[in-house]
Every structure is written in structure tokens, then in C-alpha cells.
Amino acid sequence: MSGPTYAGRTFVFRVDNGVVFRNTCTADGTTLHYETLEGPAKGAEETVILHTAEVAPGLFMLGWVEESGMTITHLMNLNALTVHAFWTYETGDGRAAELHAGVLEPA
């Protein structure tokens, strides 16, 4: 059986809030390296361990936890080159959550 179709690929992810990431997956699809290209955290980067599931052909759910404690879930549609993203993070008033959408560009 072949690996997931995102494995070994790099995408630029343009989020609806103006943040832009470059996401690169390893050839086996188990880790992702992200770089923040635009937005408040410009220049931030990290390699994370992925938890994944193929929901339908070309439709993948990817989740990870960052060193900061931020949790990320992407519903990545490689057929339409779109992503719906949900993330949570700590604030001074407790945990916050955000839901975003965006587009992917193969890089």
C-alpha cells in the first residue's frame, strides 16, 4: 500500500486571517515541519509529530501538539487544495480556540 498523498510534499498554506505557513511533510508522512512566512509569529518554525487519518480519497485529518502547548487540527482536502483548521492555545484568561479556513499551494 502506498503512503498518504501529502507525504513528501510541501505546501504553502494561506489562512483566512492573513497568516501564511510553509508546511513540509516527511516522505513517510509522520512528521511535518512548518515555517511561518507571514503573520505575528513570522519566522517561527518547528518540526512536529503528526497523528493522521485518511477520511476519504484525498481528504486527510492531521493533528499535532506544538512545544508551546498549542494544539492544531487540519482537515486537508488535496482534491480542492483547501484546509479547515482548528487550533487551541493558552491565554492569560484560559484556553482559547479558533477555527479558520485557507488554501494550499503546492511549493
C-alpha positions, -999 to +999 in steps of 0.1 A: +000+000+000+013+035-008+016+063+017-006+093+021-006+116-009+006+146+012+037+126+023+070+141+010+053+172-003+055+209+006+025+233+006+021+270+013-010+274+035-027+308+033-050+312+062-081+335+062-066+356+090-035+366+069-011+341+084+010+321+058+028+289+066+051+266+046+043+231+056+067+202+046+058+166+053+084+139+055+084+111+029+066+087+053+040+113+063+047+110+101+062+144+107+057+180+095+080+210+095+062+243+095+076+278+089+056+309+095+061+331+064+037+359+073+018+370+104+025+379+140+048+348+145+067+353+113+100+334+114+087+307+139+093+271+128+091+237+144+090+200+134+060+182+149+048+146+151+016+140+131-014+120+140-033+113+108-063+097+092-075+095+056-112+104+058-119+099+021-097+098-010-076+130-009-092+142+024-069+139+054-072+149+091-039+159+106-033+168+142-003+177+163+008+194+196+034+221+195+061+227+221+042+257+233+012+235+241-008+248+211-029+221+195-036+220+158-060+200+137-062+203+099-088+189+076-068+190+044-086+185+011-059+178-016-086+175-042-097+211-037-064+224-022-082+237+009-078+234+046-101+238+076-080+244+107-088+243+144-063+253+170-062+259+207-038+278+229-033+292+264-041+329+271-040+348+304-077+341+308-076+303+300-076+283+268-088+299+236-099+282+203-100+294+167-115+279+136-100+290+102-101+281+065-075+286+039-060+275+006-030+253-002-004+260-030+020+232-038+055+245-033 
